[in-house]
Amino acid sequence: MQLVHVIPIARGIVKESLSYFTKETPTAGSIVSVPIRGTATPALVERVERVRDAKAAVRELPYALQKMDSSRATQVFLPAFLEAAKSIAEYYAASTGAVLSSIVPKAILADPRKVKCEDVSSERASGRAFEKLLLQADRDERFSIYRSVIREAFARKESVYLCLPTINDVEQFASVSERGIGPYAFVFHSALSKSELIKRWKAVSAEGHPVLIIATGSFFGIPRRDIGSIILERESAEAYRSQSRPFVDTRVCAEYVARAIGARLILADTFLRVETLYEHEEGLAAELAPLRFRPLSSAKSLVIDTSKNTPTQKGAYNTLSRELEELIRKNRSDSEHLFIFAGRRGLASITVCCDCGAVVRGEKSDSPMTLHKTSKGNVFFDHRTGEIRTAAQRCKDCGSWRLTALGGGIELVEEQVRERFPETPVLRIDSDSVKKPSDAQSIADEFYETPGCILLGTEMALPYLMKPFEHAAVASIDSLLAVPHYNTETRMFALLLTIRSLAQETFLIQTRKVNQRVISLAISGNLLDFYREEIEVRRALSYPPFAIFITITIDGKRPAIDAQMEAVEEALTGYDVRIFSAYSSIRTGVLRSHALIKVSRESWPDAKLVERLKALPPRVVVRVDPGSIL
């Protein structure tokens, strides 16, 4: 009888490993199915020993030993990938199983026998070593360089993994890159059906010729030993961050995988993250091609001061400056194309009482509600909880009817454009108007095909704009710049650069703060000065890349969460745990308490701290290296 120690591949399981007994002797590294709380759960075999040699350990187990069926144990992944998964788990203070559950498609784990890997030896191609390379250039130049990288890799009999942040990015790149590669290009993303995903996984694993894998970050486990380059396109995209436990970042995963398999890691974008550029400054990353710190643009740039813009008697702000109206007329008369970016959804992002100043907030979340237009009239909508209330209401604090909407959302911009330019074709892409990627792509195609058309869009629209057009305008970016995150300015700078790169004739920004460095440097395309100023600010404040933030959050009612946070502080004695005095309201009666730990990047992962964080109760949410502190 054998004692099998396995790592359950599932989230929410506190223990790193569990033990079972079986008659068979499954191979370490194989995938098996084990019973957990009455449910069959995939698990990774960690090690096997004879029961009679481990009697003392069996007696000390805090649970009754169960039997498992190991007759279907299947090898699916290469050892290097599994080692990378363990390193990623250490980095995020999470279990290896939770990480595997996050970075491996469920279809593969559900029936591993269908994707059995015949050769899982730990050998890797000789002469290969990890190397981090940077590519900072506009999109067309990056794509041209990728083609050269792929051709050279194929000549060396190496495969290439091109990683992109979203399904749309994958499909867009696949549509322009498969020419000339034909049967050696394989596309993967989460929208594929289970049968199609398994079919492609088997095909790419069995292909004898080097391949190009175009995929999101969930397919690093594809068992190909010849992957010599991993390319991370749009390296600064926030979509690479997972929004669920264990909150892994594909960029971190890619680096650990590249190190494990001895591949080149190529990080590419129009403007790389400040953390990445600092690695280049420190000699930790080299250039694939000379970094472009002054991207060229033929567009005339205009910054329009809207600080004197006041609301109308109805309380609505004019979202269209005189200059933007003139641009709309020109776009129509010359049969050109104009994209107008709006930073917020709805008619207005916030509504206040003119008499007492109270903000209209959600009953459950206490968050400011967004004003939306519907066929049945205007409504207040809470994007966090889904709460909807009619806009025909009084102030809940003083009873006044004088409620004023502040800030122009995309619906208000659309309303005013249609009202003043009724003959102009207007399209819109945001998460309220478009539910499927295919619909967004159809709208983008219609925009390019319709002379004199205006496309209104939030950030959601940008991945669908693959070709340049004549004019681009930013209706307002002030509300986005007001978000209290340490990397807000960097994200908005990259956003403005992306919009600027699409405009061929005119790039117009409306703002109440014309002297903000983010705007002036983006208008001029001065990437180097922005980086130098930003890195000095972060150095002075010990922000990333000079430290790693670890956030801890607990939801509940007072005083329970206060006691729980005190217990966390005690469990992490010896580390500088800073508990925030303020609370966030999640829903009625439920608050969120926050704490922050700051550690040096050189010392992370700290094995002692990792173990303490992993030992915290499940109700305590830990995020390592998050995108924001709150």
C-alpha positions as CSV (number, residue, x, y, z in Angstrom):
1,M,0.0,0.0,0.0
2,Q,1.3,3.4,-1.0
3,L,1.0,6.8,0.8
4,V,0.6,9.5,-1.9
5,H,1.2,13.1,-1.0
6,V,-0.6,15.4,-3.5
7,I,-1.1,19.1,-4.1
8,P,-4.8,19.8,-4.6
9,I,-5.3,22.0,-7.7
10,A,-8.0,24.2,-6.4
11,R,-8.5,27.6,-4.8
12,G,-9.8,27.9,-1.2
13,I,-7.9,24.9,0.2
14,V,-5.7,26.0,3.0
15,K,-3.2,23.1,3.1
16,E,-0.4,23.0,0.6
17,S,-0.6,19.2,0.3
18,L,-2.9,16.3,1.4
19,S,-2.2,12.6,1.8
20,Y,-4.1,9.5,0.5
21,F,-3.5,5.8,0.2
22,T,-3.6,3.7,-2.9
23,K,-2.5,0.3,-4.3
24,E,-0.8,1.8,-7.3
25,T,2.4,3.9,-7.4
26,P,1.7,7.1,-9.4
27,T,4.6,9.0,-10.8
28,A,5.6,12.3,-9.1
29,G,4.4,15.2,-11.3
30,S,1.3,13.3,-12.6
31,I,-2.2,14.6,-12.4
32,V,-4.7,12.5,-10.4
33,S,-8.3,12.9,-9.1
34,V,-8.8,12.9,-5.3
35,P,-11.9,13.3,-3.1
36,I,-12.1,16.6,-1.2
37,R,-15.3,17.4,0.7
38,G,-17.1,14.8,-1.4
39,T,-16.0,16.3,-4.7
40,A,-13.5,14.9,-7.2
41,T,-10.6,17.4,-7.4
42,P,-7.6,17.4,-9.7
43,A,-4.3,17.1,-7.8
44,L,-0.6,17.0,-8.6
45,V,1.4,14.1,-7.2
46,E,4.2,15.5,-5.1
47,R,5.8,12.3,-3.8
48,V,5.0,8.6,-3.0
49,E,6.1,6.5,-0.1
50,R,5.2,3.1,1.4
51,V,2.6,3.3,4.2
52,R,4.6,0.9,6.4
53,D,7.6,3.3,6.2
54,A,5.4,6.3,7.3
55,K,3.3,4.9,10.1
56,A,4.3,7.6,12.5
57,A,3.4,10.3,10.0
58,V,0.0,8.7,9.3
59,R,-0.9,8.6,13.0
60,E,-0.2,12.3,13.3
61,L,-2.4,13.3,10.4
62,P,-5.2,15.7,11.6
63,Y,-7.7,13.9,9.3
64,A,-8.7,10.4,8.4
65,L,-6.7,9.0,5.5
66,Q,-8.8,8.4,2.4
67,K,-8.4,6.1,-0.5
68,M,-7.7,7.6,-4.0
69,D,-7.9,6.0,-7.5
70,S,-4.4,6.5,-9.0
71,S,-4.9,4.2,-11.9
72,R,-5.7,7.2,-14.1
73,A,-2.6,9.2,-13.1
74,T,-1.5,11.1,-16.2
75,Q,1.6,13.2,-17.0
76,V,0.5,16.5,-18.5
77,F,3.2,19.1,-17.7
78,L,6.9,19.3,-18.0
79,P,8.9,19.4,-14.8
80,A,10.2,22.9,-15.6
81,F,6.7,24.3,-15.7
82,L,5.8,22.7,-12.3
83,E,9.0,24.2,-10.8
84,A,8.0,27.6,-12.1
85,A,4.5,27.2,-10.6
86,K,6.0,26.5,-7.2
87,S,8.2,29.6,-7.5
88,I,5.2,31.7,-8.5
89,A,3.3,30.3,-5.4
90,E,6.2,31.4,-3.2
91,Y,6.2,34.9,-4.7
92,Y,2.4,35.3,-4.1
93,A,2.4,33.6,-0.7
94,A,-0.1,31.1,-2.0
95,S,-0.4,27.4,-2.4
96,T,1.0,25.8,-5.5
97,G,-2.4,24.2,-6.2
98,A,-4.1,27.7,-6.2
99,V,-1.6,29.0,-8.6
100,L,-2.0,26.0,-11.0
101,S,-5.7,26.4,-10.8
102,S,-5.2,30.1,-11.8
103,I,-2.8,29.6,-14.7
104,V,-4.0,26.3,-16.2
105,P,-7.3,26.0,-18.2
106,K,-10.0,24.0,-16.4
107,A,-10.6,21.9,-19.5
108,I,-7.1,20.5,-19.2
109,L,-7.4,19.7,-15.5
110,A,-10.9,18.2,-15.9
111,D,-9.7,15.3,-18.1
112,P,-5.9,15.2,-18.2
113,R,-5.9,11.8,-20.0
114,K,-7.0,13.6,-23.2
115,V,-3.8,15.7,-23.2
116,K,-1.3,13.1,-21.9
117,C,2.3,14.2,-22.3
118,E,4.3,11.2,-23.6
119,D,7.8,12.6,-22.8
120,V,8.2,14.5,-19.5
121,S,11.9,14.2,-19.1
122,S,13.5,17.2,-17.4
123,E,15.9,17.8,-20.4
124,R,15.8,21.1,-22.0
125,A,17.5,22.4,-25.2
126,S,21.2,22.9,-24.8
127,G,22.8,26.2,-25.1
128,R,19.8,28.2,-23.9
129,A,19.8,30.5,-20.9
130,F,17.3,33.0,-19.5
131,E,17.6,36.5,-20.8
132,K,15.3,39.6,-20.3
133,L,15.0,41.9,-23.3
134,L,13.1,45.1,-23.8
135,L,11.3,46.5,-26.8
136,Q,9.8,50.0,-26.6
137,A,8.4,51.2,-29.9
138,D,5.1,51.9,-31.6
139,R,2.8,49.0,-32.5
140,D,3.7,48.7,-36.2
141,E,7.4,48.6,-35.4
142,R,6.9,46.0,-32.7
143,F,4.9,43.8,-35.0
144,S,7.6,44.0,-37.6
145,I,10.3,43.0,-35.1
146,Y,8.1,40.1,-33.9
147,R,8.1,38.7,-37.4
148,S,11.9,38.8,-37.5
149,V,12.1,37.2,-34.0
150,I,9.8,34.4,-35.2
151,R,11.7,33.7,-38.4
152,E,15.0,33.6,-36.6
153,A,13.6,31.3,-33.9
154,F,12.3,28.9,-36.5
155,A,15.7,28.9,-38.2
156,R,17.2,27.8,-34.8
157,K,14.4,25.2,-34.5
158,E,12.9,27.0,-31.6
159,S,9.2,27.9,-30.9
160,V,7.9,31.3,-29.8
161,Y,5.1,32.0,-27.2
162,L,3.5,35.4,-27.9
163,C,1.5,36.4,-24.9
164,L,-1.2,39.0,-25.1
165,P,-3.4,40.5,-22.3
166,T,-6.9,39.9,-23.7
167,I,-8.9,37.6,-26.0
168,N,-9.4,40.4,-28.5
169,D,-5.6,41.1,-28.6
170,V,-5.0,37.5,-29.3
171,E,-7.5,37.4,-32.2
172,Q,-6.3,40.7,-33.6
173,F,-2.7,39.6,-33.7
174,A,-3.5,36.2,-35.0
175,S,-5.4,37.7,-37.9
176,V,-2.3,39.6,-39.1
177,S,0.5,37.2,-38.1
178,E,-0.6,33.8,-39.4
179,R,0.2,34.7,-43.0
180,G,3.4,32.8,-44.0
181,I,3.3,30.6,-40.9
182,G,0.2,28.7,-41.7
183,P,-0.1,25.4,-39.9
184,Y,2.6,26.3,-37.4
185,A,0.6,29.1,-35.7
186,F,-1.6,28.0,-32.8
187,V,-4.1,30.3,-31.1
188,F,-5.4,29.8,-27.5
189,H,-7.7,31.8,-25.3
190,S,-10.5,31.1,-22.8
191,A,-13.3,31.7,-25.2
192,L,-12.5,28.4,-27.0
193,S,-14.8,25.5,-26.4
194,K,-13.5,22.6,-24.2
195,S,-13.3,20.3,-27.2
196,E,-11.5,22.8,-29.4
197,L,-9.0,23.8,-26.7
198,I,-8.1,20.1,-26.1
199,K,-7.8,19.5,-29.8
200,R,-5.4,22.5,-30.2
201,W,-3.4,21.5,-27.1
202,K,-2.8,18.0,-28.5
203,A,-2.0,19.4,-31.9
204,V,0.6,21.9,-30.7
205,S,2.1,19.4,-28.3
206,A,2.6,16.8,-31.1
207,E,3.8,19.2,-33.9
208,G,7.4,18.3,-34.9
209,H,8.1,21.7,-36.5
210,P,8.7,24.8,-34.3
211,V,5.5,26.6,-33.6
212,L,4.2,30.1,-32.8
213,I,1.8,30.1,-29.9
214,I,-0.5,33.1,-29.8
215,A,-2.3,33.1,-26.4
216,T,-3.2,34.7,-23.2
217,G,-1.2,33.8,-20.0
218,S,-3.1,30.6,-19.2
219,F,-1.2,28.3,-21.6
220,F,2.4,28.4,-20.4
221,G,1.9,24.8,-19.4
222,I,1.8,23.6,-23.0
223,P,4.5,20.8,-22.9
224,R,6.9,22.0,-25.6
225,R,10.6,21.9,-24.7
226,D,11.7,24.0,-27.7
227,I,10.1,27.3,-26.6
228,G,13.1,29.7,-26.9
229,S,11.3,33.0,-26.6
230,I,8.3,34.3,-24.7
231,I,7.1,37.7,-25.9
232,L,4.9,39.8,-23.6
233,E,3.0,42.3,-25.9
234,R,1.4,45.4,-24.3
235,E,3.5,44.8,-21.2
236,S,1.9,47.7,-19.3
237,A,-1.6,46.4,-19.7
238,E,-3.5,46.0,-16.4
239,A,-5.4,43.1,-17.9
240,Y,-2.4,40.9,-17.1
241,R,-3.4,41.1,-13.4
242,S,-5.8,38.4,-12.1
243,Q,-8.8,39.8,-10.2
244,S,-9.3,36.7,-8.1
245,R,-7.2,34.7,-5.6
246,P,-4.3,34.2,-5.6
247,F,-4.1,37.5,-7.7
248,V,-1.3,36.4,-9.9
249,D,0.2,38.7,-12.6
250,T,0.9,37.1,-15.9
251,R,4.1,39.2,-16.3
252,V,5.5,37.6,-13.1
253,C,4.4,34.1,-14.2
254,A,6.1,34.6,-17.6
255,E,9.4,35.5,-16.0
256,Y,9.4,32.5,-13.7
257,V,8.5,30.2,-16.6
258,A,11.1,31.7,-18.9
259,R,13.8,31.3,-16.2
260,A,12.7,27.6,-15.6
261,I,12.8,26.7,-19.3
262,G,15.9,28.8,-20.2
263,A,14.1,31.1,-22.7
264,R,14.4,34.7,-23.7
265,L,11.7,37.0,-22.2
266,I,10.9,39.9,-24.4
267,L,8.8,42.7,-22.8
268,A,7.3,45.1,-25.3
269,D,5.0,48.1,-25.4
270,T,4.8,51.7,-26.6
271,F,5.8,52.8,-23.0
272,L,7.0,50.0,-20.8
273,R,6.2,50.1,-17.1
274,V,8.4,52.3,-14.9
275,E,9.5,49.1,-13.0
276,T,10.7,47.5,-16.2
277,L,12.6,50.5,-17.4
278,Y,14.3,50.7,-14.1
279,E,15.6,47.1,-14.5
280,H,17.2,48.3,-17.8
281,E,18.8,51.2,-15.9
282,E,20.2,48.8,-13.4
283,G,21.5,46.4,-16.0
284,L,19.0,43.6,-15.3
285,A,17.5,43.8,-18.7
286,A,19.0,44.4,-22.2
287,E,17.5,46.0,-25.3
288,L,16.2,43.9,-28.1
289,A,16.2,47.0,-30.2
290,P,17.1,50.6,-29.2
291,L,14.3,51.9,-26.9
292,R,12.2,54.6,-28.4
293,F,11.8,57.5,-25.9
294,R,10.3,60.0,-28.4
295,P,7.7,58.2,-30.5
296,L,7.0,60.1,-33.7
297,S,3.5,61.5,-34.4
298,S,2.3,63.5,-37.4
299,A,-0.8,64.7,-35.4
300,K,-1.1,68.3,-34.4
301,S,-1.6,68.4,-30.6
302,L,-4.1,70.7,-28.8
303,V,-4.8,71.1,-25.1
304,I,-8.1,72.9,-24.3
305,D,-8.6,74.5,-20.9
306,T,-12.1,73.7,-19.7
307,S,-11.7,75.0,-16.1
308,K,-14.2,77.8,-16.8
309,N,-16.8,75.4,-18.0
310,T,-19.8,75.8,-15.8
311,P,-23.0,73.7,-15.6
312,T,-26.1,74.8,-17.5
313,Q,-29.3,75.7,-15.6
314,K,-30.3,72.1,-15.9
315,G,-27.1,71.1,-14.1
316,A,-25.4,69.5,-17.1
317,Y,-21.8,70.3,-18.1
318,N,-20.9,71.1,-21.7
319,T,-18.6,68.3,-22.6
320,L,-17.8,69.7,-26.1
321,S,-15.4,72.7,-26.2
322,R,-15.6,75.1,-29.2
323,E,-12.4,73.6,-30.6
324,L,-13.9,70.0,-30.4
325,E,-17.1,71.2,-32.1
326,E,-15.0,72.7,-34.9
327,L,-13.1,69.4,-35.2
328,I,-16.4,67.5,-35.4
329,R,-17.5,69.8,-38.3
330,K,-14.3,69.3,-40.1
331,N,-14.4,65.6,-39.6
332,R,-17.9,65.5,-41.2
333,S,-17.2,67.9,-44.1
334,D,-14.0,66.1,-45.1
335,S,-15.4,62.6,-44.6
336,E,-12.8,61.7,-42.1
337,H,-12.9,59.7,-38.8
338,L,-12.9,61.0,-35.2
339,F,-12.4,59.0,-32.0
340,I,-13.5,60.6,-28.8
341,F,-12.3,59.1,-25.6
342,A,-14.4,59.4,-22.4
343,G,-13.0,58.2,-19.1
344,R,-16.2,57.3,-17.4
345,R,-19.4,55.4,-18.1
346,G,-22.9,56.9,-17.8
347,L,-24.1,60.5,-18.0
348,A,-22.1,61.7,-15.0
349,S,-19.8,59.9,-12.5
350,I,-21.1,61.8,-9.4
351,T,-24.2,63.6,-8.4
352,V,-24.3,66.1,-5.5
353,C,-26.9,68.2,-3.6
354,C,-26.5,71.9,-4.4
355,D,-27.9,72.8,-0.9
356,C,-26.0,70.5,1.5
357,G,-23.2,69.0,-0.7
358,A,-24.2,65.4,0.0
359,V,-23.2,62.9,-2.7
360,V,-25.8,60.4,-4.0
361,R,-24.5,57.0,-2.8
362,G,-25.5,53.4,-3.1
363,E,-27.5,51.9,-0.2
364,K,-25.3,48.7,-0.1
365,S,-21.8,49.9,-1.0
366,D,-21.9,53.6,0.1
367,S,-20.1,54.3,-3.2
368,P,-21.0,57.3,-5.4
369,M,-23.7,56.3,-7.9
370,T,-23.3,56.9,-11.6
371,L,-26.1,58.7,-13.5
372,H,-27.3,56.7,-16.6
373,K,-29.8,57.3,-19.3
374,T,-32.4,54.6,-20.0
375,S,-35.6,54.3,-22.2
376,K,-37.6,54.8,-19.1
377,G,-35.7,57.9,-17.9
378,N,-32.5,58.6,-16.0
379,V,-31.5,56.3,-13.2
380,F,-28.7,56.1,-10.6
381,F,-26.6,52.9,-10.9
382,D,-24.1,51.4,-8.5
383,H,-21.5,49.6,-10.6
384,R,-20.2,47.7,-7.5
385,T,-23.5,46.2,-6.4
386,G,-25.9,46.6,-9.3
387,E,-28.3,48.7,-7.3
388,I,-30.6,50.9,-9.5
389,R,-32.7,53.9,-8.3
390,T,-34.7,56.4,-10.2
391,A,-33.0,59.8,-10.6
392,A,-36.3,61.5,-9.7
393,Q,-35.5,61.7,-6.0
394,R,-34.7,64.1,-3.3
395,C,-31.5,64.5,-1.4
396,K,-31.5,61.9,1.4
397,D,-29.7,64.3,3.8
398,C,-31.7,67.5,3.5
399,G,-34.7,66.7,1.2
400,S,-33.7,69.2,-1.5
401,W,-34.7,68.6,-5.2
402,R,-31.5,70.5,-6.3
403,L,-29.3,67.6,-7.3
404,T,-26.6,68.3,-9.8
405,A,-24.6,65.8,-11.9
406,L,-20.9,66.6,-12.0
407,G,-18.4,65.4,-14.6
408,G,-19.3,64.2,-18.1
409,G,-19.5,60.4,-18.8
410,I,-19.7,58.8,-22.2
411,E,-23.5,58.9,-22.3
412,L,-23.5,62.7,-21.8
413,V,-20.9,63.2,-24.5
414,E,-23.0,61.0,-26.9
415,E,-26.2,62.9,-26.0
416,Q,-24.6,66.3,-26.7
417,V,-22.9,65.2,-30.0
418,R,-26.1,63.7,-31.3
419,E,-28.1,66.8,-30.2
420,R,-25.7,69.3,-31.9
421,F,-24.7,67.2,-34.9
422,P,-27.8,65.2,-35.8
423,E,-26.5,64.4,-39.4
424,T,-23.2,62.9,-38.1
425,P,-23.0,59.1,-37.7
426,V,-22.1,58.3,-34.1
427,L,-21.0,54.9,-32.7
428,R,-20.1,53.9,-29.2
429,I,-18.1,51.2,-27.4
430,D,-18.2,50.8,-23.7
431,S,-19.3,48.0,-21.3
432,D,-22.8,49.3,-21.0
433,S,-23.5,49.3,-24.8
434,V,-21.5,46.3,-25.9
435,K,-21.6,42.9,-24.3
436,K,-19.6,40.7,-26.7
437,P,-16.2,41.2,-28.2
438,S,-17.6,40.4,-31.7
439,D,-20.0,43.2,-31.4
440,A,-17.3,45.7,-30.4
441,Q,-15.2,44.5,-33.4
442,S,-18.2,45.0,-35.7
443,I,-18.6,48.6,-34.4
444,A,-14.9,49.3,-34.9
445,D,-15.1,48.0,-38.4
446,E,-18.1,50.2,-39.2
447,F,-16.3,53.2,-37.8
448,Y,-13.4,52.7,-40.2
449,E,-15.8,52.0,-43.2
450,T,-18.1,55.1,-42.6
451,P,-16.8,58.5,-43.8
452,G,-17.4,61.3,-41.4
453,C,-18.1,58.9,-38.5
454,I,-17.5,59.6,-34.8
455,L,-16.6,56.7,-32.4
456,L,-17.1,57.3,-28.7
457,G,-15.3,54.9,-26.4
458,T,-13.9,54.2,-23.0
459,E,-10.6,52.3,-22.5
460,M,-12.5,49.2,-23.6
461,A,-12.5,50.5,-27.2
462,L,-8.7,50.9,-27.7
463,P,-7.8,47.2,-28.4
464,Y,-10.3,47.2,-31.3
465,L,-8.6,50.2,-33.0
466,M,-5.9,48.4,-34.9
467,K,-5.5,51.0,-37.7
468,P,-4.8,54.8,-37.4
469,F,-7.4,57.4,-38.3
470,E,-7.4,61.2,-38.8
471,H,-8.5,62.6,-35.5
472,A,-8.6,61.7,-31.8
473,A,-9.9,63.7,-28.8
474,V,-10.0,63.1,-25.1
475,A,-13.3,64.5,-23.7
476,S,-11.9,64.5,-20.2
477,I,-9.2,62.7,-18.3
478,D,-9.4,64.6,-15.0
479,S,-11.5,62.1,-13.2
480,L,-9.1,59.3,-14.1
481,L,-6.1,61.3,-12.9
482,A,-7.9,61.9,-9.6
483,V,-7.8,58.2,-8.7
484,P,-5.6,57.8,-5.6
485,H,-3.2,55.1,-6.8
486,Y,0.6,55.4,-6.9
487,N,0.7,54.4,-10.5
488,T,-2.3,56.5,-11.8
489,E,-0.1,59.0,-13.6
490,T,1.9,56.2,-15.3
491,R,-1.2,54.5,-16.5
492,M,-2.8,57.7,-17.8
493,F,0.4,58.7,-19.5
494,A,0.5,55.3,-21.4
495,L,-3.2,55.7,-22.2
496,L,-2.7,59.2,-23.8
497,L,0.3,57.9,-25.7
498,T,-1.8,55.0,-27.1
499,I,-4.5,57.4,-28.3
500,R,-1.9,59.8,-29.7
501,S,-0.3,57.1,-31.7
502,L,-3.6,56.4,-33.5
503,A,-4.2,60.0,-34.6
504,Q,-2.7,61.1,-37.9
505,E,-3.8,64.7,-38.1
506,T,-5.2,66.0,-34.8
507,F,-4.9,65.0,-31.1
508,L,-7.0,67.1,-28.8
509,I,-7.2,66.9,-25.0
510,Q,-9.9,68.7,-22.9
511,T,-8.8,69.3,-19.3
512,R,-9.3,71.5,-16.3
513,K,-5.7,71.3,-15.4
514,V,-3.7,72.1,-18.5
515,N,-0.3,72.3,-16.6
516,Q,-0.3,68.7,-15.4
517,R,3.0,67.1,-16.4
518,V,1.3,63.9,-17.6
519,I,-0.6,65.9,-20.2
520,S,2.3,68.1,-21.3
521,L,4.7,65.2,-21.6
522,A,2.2,63.0,-23.4
523,I,1.4,65.7,-25.9
524,S,5.1,66.1,-26.7
525,G,5.8,62.3,-26.6
526,N,8.6,62.8,-24.1
527,L,8.8,59.4,-22.5
528,L,12.3,59.9,-21.1
529,D,11.5,62.9,-19.0
530,F,8.4,61.3,-17.7
531,Y,10.3,58.2,-16.6
532,R,13.1,60.2,-15.0
533,E,10.7,62.3,-13.0
534,E,8.5,59.4,-12.0
535,I,11.4,57.2,-10.9
536,E,12.7,59.9,-8.6
537,V,9.3,60.4,-7.0
538,R,9.1,56.6,-6.4
539,R,12.7,56.5,-5.1
540,A,11.9,59.2,-2.5
541,L,8.7,57.5,-1.3
542,S,10.1,53.9,-1.5
543,Y,7.4,52.9,-4.0
544,P,7.8,50.1,-6.6
545,P,10.3,49.3,-8.0
546,F,12.2,50.1,-4.8
547,A,9.8,48.1,-2.6
548,I,7.0,45.5,-2.9
549,F,3.7,46.2,-1.4
550,I,1.7,43.5,0.3
551,T,-1.9,44.4,1.1
552,I,-4.2,42.7,3.7
553,T,-7.9,43.2,3.7
554,I,-10.7,41.9,5.9
555,D,-14.4,42.3,5.4
556,G,-17.0,42.2,8.2
557,K,-18.6,44.2,10.9
558,R,-17.0,46.2,13.7
559,P,-15.7,45.3,16.2
560,A,-15.1,41.9,14.7
561,I,-12.8,43.1,11.9
562,D,-10.8,45.2,14.4
563,A,-10.1,42.1,16.5
564,Q,-9.2,40.1,13.4
565,M,-6.8,42.8,12.2
566,E,-5.2,42.9,15.6
567,A,-4.7,39.1,15.4
568,V,-3.1,39.6,11.9
569,E,-0.7,42.2,13.3
570,E,0.2,39.8,16.2
571,A,0.8,36.9,13.7
572,L,3.1,39.2,11.7
573,T,5.1,40.4,14.7
574,G,8.5,41.6,13.6
575,Y,7.2,43.1,10.3
576,D,6.0,46.7,9.8
577,V,2.3,46.2,9.4
578,R,0.5,49.5,8.9
579,I,-3.2,49.3,9.6
580,F,-5.3,52.0,8.0
581,S,-7.5,53.9,10.4
582,A,-10.2,54.4,7.8
583,Y,-12.6,51.8,6.5
584,S,-14.3,51.2,3.1
585,S,-18.0,50.5,3.0
586,I,-18.7,47.3,1.0
587,R,-22.5,47.0,1.6
588,T,-25.0,47.9,4.3
589,G,-23.4,47.1,7.6
590,V,-20.2,45.5,6.1
591,L,-16.9,47.4,6.2
592,R,-13.5,46.6,4.8
593,S,-10.3,47.1,6.9
594,H,-7.0,47.5,5.2
595,A,-3.3,47.0,6.2
596,L,-0.1,47.4,4.3
597,I,3.3,45.8,4.5
598,K,6.2,47.2,2.6
599,V,9.3,45.0,1.9
600,S,12.4,45.5,-0.2
601,R,12.3,44.0,-3.6
602,E,15.7,42.3,-3.0
603,S,14.5,40.4,0.0
604,W,11.3,39.1,-1.6
605,P,10.1,36.4,-1.3
606,D,11.0,36.3,2.4
607,A,10.4,32.6,3.3
608,K,9.5,33.4,6.9
609,L,7.0,36.1,6.0
610,V,5.5,33.9,3.2
611,E,4.8,31.1,5.7
612,R,3.1,33.5,8.1
613,L,1.0,35.0,5.3
614,K,0.0,31.5,4.1
615,A,-1.0,30.6,7.7
616,L,-3.5,33.5,8.0
617,P,-7.2,32.5,8.0
618,P,-9.0,32.3,4.6
619,R,-11.2,35.3,5.4
620,V,-7.9,37.4,5.4
621,V,-7.2,38.4,1.7
622,V,-3.5,38.8,0.9
623,R,-2.3,40.5,-2.3
624,V,1.4,40.6,-3.1
625,D,2.6,43.4,-5.5
626,P,-1.0,44.6,-6.3
627,G,-1.8,47.3,-8.8
628,S,-3.0,49.6,-6.1
629,I,-2.8,49.9,-2.4
630,L,-6.6,50.1,-1.8
